[in-house]
Amino acid sequence: MEEHFVWMTTRRIRPGTLADFERAWRPGTHPEGMLSAYAYWSENKQQVIGVSFWDSRNSCDAWRTSEAEARRREAMSAYVLDEQEAFYRGRELLVPAR
């Protein structure tokens, strides 16, 4: 089975700021080594989960310590009340055919 490298961030944002947060959240350039990324938000639009898939842990770490990521985090900071983040390794679970 193919192994995946995943970075997940959960942020609680200020009420009524989802659109502004999303503008600040999008990186100006596509990070090297990022394969795909997804955003999910709660029904009340105050919790946002970001999930990104990477070609390696090193690629993810290089982006996380980059100047571009520091600028992006600064732009988001006005909207974020708290956040949790972590790096994971895993694989797809096969769902049996019905």
C-alpha positions in Angstrom: 0.0 0.0 0.0 1.2 3.5 -0.8 2.2 5.6 2.2 1.0 9.2 2.4 2.6 12.2 4.1 -0.1 14.5 5.6 0.0 17.8 7.4 -3.3 18.7 9.2 -4.1 22.0 10.8 -7.3 22.8 12.8 -8.0 26.5 13.4 -10.8 28.2 15.3 -11.4 31.5 13.7 -13.3 34.7 14.7 -17.0 34.6 13.9 -17.9 36.1 10.5 -14.4 36.1 9.1 -14.3 32.9 7.0 -14.1 34.7 3.6 -11.3 37.0 4.9 -9.5 34.1 6.5 -9.6 32.1 3.3 -8.1 34.9 1.3 -5.2 35.1 3.7 -4.9 31.4 3.9 -4.2 30.6 0.3 -0.5 30.6 -0.4 0.8 33.0 -3.1 2.8 30.2 -4.7 2.2 26.4 -4.8 4.6 24.9 -2.3 7.2 22.6 -3.7 6.4 19.0 -2.9 2.7 19.6 -2.1 0.6 17.0 -4.0 -2.9 18.2 -3.0 -4.7 20.2 -0.3 -8.2 20.4 1.1 -10.1 22.7 3.4 -13.1 21.8 5.5 -15.1 24.0 7.7 -17.8 23.5 10.4 -21.4 24.4 9.8 -21.0 27.6 11.9 -17.9 28.5 9.8 -15.8 29.1 12.9 -13.6 26.0 12.7 -11.4 25.2 9.6 -9.4 22.1 9.0 -6.7 22.1 6.4 -5.3 18.8 5.1 -2.3 18.8 2.7 -0.6 15.8 1.1 3.2 15.9 0.5 5.7 13.9 -1.4 7.9 13.7 1.7 8.3 14.9 5.3 11.3 17.0 4.1 9.2 18.9 1.5 6.5 19.7 4.2 9.2 20.8 6.7 10.9 23.0 4.0 7.5 24.8 3.3 6.7 25.2 7.0 10.0 27.0 7.7 9.9 29.1 4.5 9.6 32.9 4.4 6.5 32.5 2.2 4.8 30.4 4.9 5.8 32.9 7.6 4.1 35.7 5.6 1.0 33.6 5.1 0.7 32.8 8.8 1.1 36.5 9.6 -1.7 37.4 7.2 -4.0 34.8 8.9 -3.2 35.7 12.4 -5.8 38.5 12.6 -8.6 35.8 12.1 -7.2 32.9 14.2 -8.3 32.4 17.8 -6.3 29.1 18.2 -4.8 26.3 16.2 -3.5 22.8 16.4 -1.3 21.1 13.8 0.5 17.9 13.3 2.3 15.8 10.7 1.0 12.3 10.0 2.0 9.2 7.9 -0.7 6.8 6.7 -2.3 5.0 3.9 -5.7 4.8 2.2 -8.2 2.4 3.7 -9.9 0.2 1.1 -13.7 0.2 1.4 -15.2 -3.1 0.3 -17.5 -3.0 -2.7 -21.2 -3.2 -2.0 
